[in-house]
């Protein structure tokens, strides 16, 4: 799931939710809902998170997430 992937990448980079929110421009509350699988992010949010986590969109979204 996309929320799991975001959490995994964030933790691999030793980033807190607050740090990722600041780097990406995505609010902590939106990030929390995405990671807890309560919200599907907009494509623009996915792009911001991918950029902040330094991964391509292709790497970020697995085929089974679409």
C-alpha positions as CSV (number, residue, x, y, z in Angstrom):
1,X,0.0,0.0,0.0
2,X,1.1,3.5,-0.6
3,X,0.9,4.6,3.0
4,X,3.2,1.7,4.0
5,X,5.7,2.7,1.3
6,X,5.7,6.3,2.5
7,X,6.3,5.2,6.1
8,X,9.1,2.8,5.0
9,X,10.9,5.5,2.9
10,X,10.5,8.1,5.7
11,X,11.9,5.8,8.3
12,X,14.8,4.7,6.1
13,X,15.8,8.3,5.8
14,X,15.4,8.9,9.6
15,X,12.7,11.5,9.1
16,X,9.9,12.2,11.5
17,X,6.5,13.1,10.2
18,X,7.2,16.7,11.1
19,X,10.5,16.7,9.1
20,X,8.9,15.1,6.0
21,X,6.0,17.5,6.2
22,X,8.3,20.5,6.3
23,X,10.5,19.1,3.4
24,X,7.5,18.3,1.3
25,X,5.1,21.1,2.1
26,X,2.4,18.5,3.0
27,X,0.7,19.0,6.3
28,X,1.4,16.6,9.2
29,X,-2.3,15.8,9.4
30,X,-2.5,14.8,5.7
31,X,0.7,12.8,6.0
32,X,-0.7,11.0,9.1
33,X,-3.9,10.1,7.3
34,X,-2.0,8.8,4.3
35,X,0.4,6.7,6.4
36,X,-2.5,5.3,8.4
37,X,-4.3,4.4,5.2
38,X,-7.3,6.6,5.9
39,X,-6.8,8.9,2.9
40,X,-5.6,8.4,-0.7
41,X,-3.4,11.3,-1.6
42,X,-3.8,13.5,-4.7
43,X,-1.3,13.1,-7.4
44,X,0.2,16.5,-6.6
45,X,0.8,15.3,-3.0
46,X,2.4,12.1,-4.2
47,X,4.8,14.3,-6.3
48,X,5.7,16.5,-3.4
49,X,6.4,13.5,-1.2
50,X,8.4,11.7,-3.8
51,X,10.6,14.7,-4.3
52,X,11.1,15.2,-0.6
53,X,12.0,11.5,-0.2
54,X,14.2,11.7,-3.3
55,X,12.5,8.9,-5.2
56,X,11.0,8.9,-8.7
57,X,7.3,8.6,-9.1
58,X,7.8,5.1,-10.6
59,X,9.7,3.9,-7.6
60,X,7.3,5.5,-5.2
61,X,4.1,3.9,-6.6
62,X,4.1,0.2,-7.1
63,X,1.9,-1.3,-9.7
64,X,-0.5,-2.8,-7.1
65,X,-1.1,0.7,-5.6
66,X,-2.8,2.0,-8.7
